[in-house]
Amino acid sequence: FDKMIYVVDNAQASHFDNLFNILGKLGMPWASSCQHVRFGKILGMSTRKGNIVFLDTLMDEAKSRMLETAERSKTTRVYGVEGEIAARALGFSALTVNDFKHRRVKDYKFSWEQALNPSGETGVRLQYLHARLNSL
């Protein structure tokens, strides 16, 4: 193999440093091809503590919250099936941008208010700006 990549959270960093060091000292020719790709955790979500939220549940909740926001909005012009599709796209964009805007190696606390905020550096704002630019 060319490279062995372990994608595991930051808590295991010293374990992998020690493992790769030991493999090197044992003379394993492939030891230098091992790499630990670290990532932070979403605080409050833990499989070991049973506090995990699956992606489909997050997506359904985001869509539901976007539909509620659209119903309260005076400017919403999309209803029915089209509204459901738009809410799903907005929810997906909101969750994606919220996750990507955090540094991969840092832990962060998830917040619906922050993820679905219509202003600032959010997926909802990104979709709004995209729609505005396309209407020009």
GIMO-V750656 format. One record per residue. N is the residue number from 1. RES is the residue in three letters. PHI is phi in degrees with one decimal (NA if undefined). OMEGA is omega as a letter, one per 20 degrees, with the letter a starting at -180 (NA if undefined). NEAR is the number of other C-alpha atoms within 12 Angstrom. Layout:
BEGIN
((N,RES,PHI,OMEGA,NEAR) (N,RES,PHI,OMEGA,NEAR))
END
This chain:
BEGIN
((1,PHE,NA,r,10) (2,ASP,-87.3,a,11) (3,LYS,-155.2,r,14) (4,MET,-114.3,a,16) (5,ILE,-112.8,r,18) (6,TYR,-105.6,r,21) (7,VAL,-101.4,a,19) (8,VAL,-142.3,a,20) (9,ASP,-63.2,a,22) (10,ASN,-57.0,a,22) (11,ALA,-60.2,a,19) (12,GLN,-97.4,a,18) (13,ALA,-57.1,a,21) (14,SER,-67.2,r,15) (15,HIS,-59.6,a,17) (16,PHE,-70.3,r,25) (17,ASP,-59.3,r,22) (18,ASN,-65.8,a,17) (19,LEU,-59.9,a,21) (20,PHE,-65.7,r,26) (21,ASN,-65.0,r,20) (22,ILE,-64.2,r,16) (23,LEU,-60.0,r,18) (24,GLY,-64.2,r,17) (25,LYS,-68.7,r,14) (26,LEU,-78.4,r,13) (27,GLY,82.4,r,12) (28,MET,-68.9,a,15) (29,PRO,-64.3,a,15) (30,TRP,-94.0,a,19) (31,ALA,-58.8,a,25) (32,SER,-73.6,r,23) (33,SER,-91.6,r,18) (34,CYS,-91.0,a,25) (35,GLN,-143.6,r,22) (36,HIS,-103.3,r,27) (37,VAL,-98.6,a,21) (38,ARG,-88.5,r,24) (39,PHE,-148.7,r,23) (40,GLY,-83.0,a,24) (41,LYS,-105.4,r,24) (42,ILE,-89.0,a,25) (43,LEU,-62.6,a,17) (44,GLY,95.5,r,17) (45,MET,-117.6,a,21) (46,SER,-144.3,r,15) (47,THR,-67.4,a,13) (48,ARG,-69.6,r,8) (49,LYS,-93.7,r,10) (50,GLY,78.5,a,10) (51,ASN,-101.0,a,12) (52,ILE,-90.6,r,17) (53,VAL,-119.7,a,19) (54,PHE,-76.6,a,14) (55,LEU,-58.3,a,15) (56,ASP,-63.5,r,15) (57,THR,-67.9,r,15) (58,LEU,-61.0,a,24) (59,MET,-63.2,r,25) (60,ASP,-63.6,r,23) (61,GLU,-66.7,r,25) (62,ALA,-62.0,r,36) (63,LYS,-62.0,a,30) (64,SER,-61.4,r,26) (65,ARG,-67.0,r,28) (66,MET,-69.5,r,37) (67,LEU,-64.9,r,29) (68,GLU,-61.6,r,19) (69,THR,-62.8,a,24) (70,ALA,-64.0,r,26) (71,GLU,-65.2,r,19) (72,ARG,-80.8,a,12) (73,SER,-76.7,r,14) (74,LYS,-81.8,a,9) (75,THR,-104.5,a,10) (76,THR,-65.5,a,19) (77,ARG,-122.7,a,13) (78,VAL,-125.1,a,18) (79,TYR,-134.0,r,17) (80,GLY,66.2,a,14) (81,VAL,-61.5,r,11) (82,GLU,-63.0,r,14) (83,GLY,-65.6,r,23) (84,GLU,-64.2,r,23) (85,ILE,-64.7,r,19) (86,ALA,-64.7,r,28) (87,ALA,-63.6,r,34) (88,ARG,-64.6,r,29) (89,ALA,-64.8,r,26) (90,LEU,-64.6,r,39) (91,GLY,-63.3,r,42) (92,PHE,-62.9,r,33) (93,SER,-61.5,a,32) (94,ALA,-60.7,a,40) (95,LEU,-67.1,a,38) (96,THR,-65.1,a,25) (97,VAL,-64.7,r,25) (98,ASN,-60.1,a,33) (99,ASP,-71.7,a,30) (100,PHE,-71.4,a,20) (101,LYS,-76.7,r,21) (102,HIS,-88.7,r,22) (103,ARG,-66.4,a,16) (104,ARG,-56.2,a,20) (105,VAL,-91.1,a,22) (106,LYS,-102.1,r,19) (107,ASP,-74.1,r,20) (108,TYR,-149.3,r,21) (109,LYS,-96.8,r,19) (110,PHE,-74.4,r,22) (111,SER,-139.4,r,19) (112,TRP,-62.4,a,23) (113,GLU,-60.7,r,20) (114,GLN,-71.1,a,24) (115,ALA,-65.9,a,35) (116,LEU,-100.3,a,38) (117,ASN,-63.9,a,28) (118,PRO,-77.1,r,25) (119,SER,-126.7,a,17) (120,GLY,90.0,a,20) (121,GLU,-89.7,a,25) (122,THR,-130.6,r,30) (123,GLY,-66.3,r,33) (124,VAL,-63.8,r,37) (125,ARG,-64.0,r,24) (126,LEU,-60.0,r,28) (127,GLN,-65.2,r,29) (128,TYR,-61.8,a,24) (129,LEU,-64.6,r,18) (130,HIS,-61.8,r,15) (131,ALA,-63.7,r,14) (132,ARG,-64.4,r,11) (133,LEU,-64.7,r,10) (134,ASN,-70.3,a,9) (135,SER,-84.5,a,8) (136,LEU,-73.9,NA,7))
END
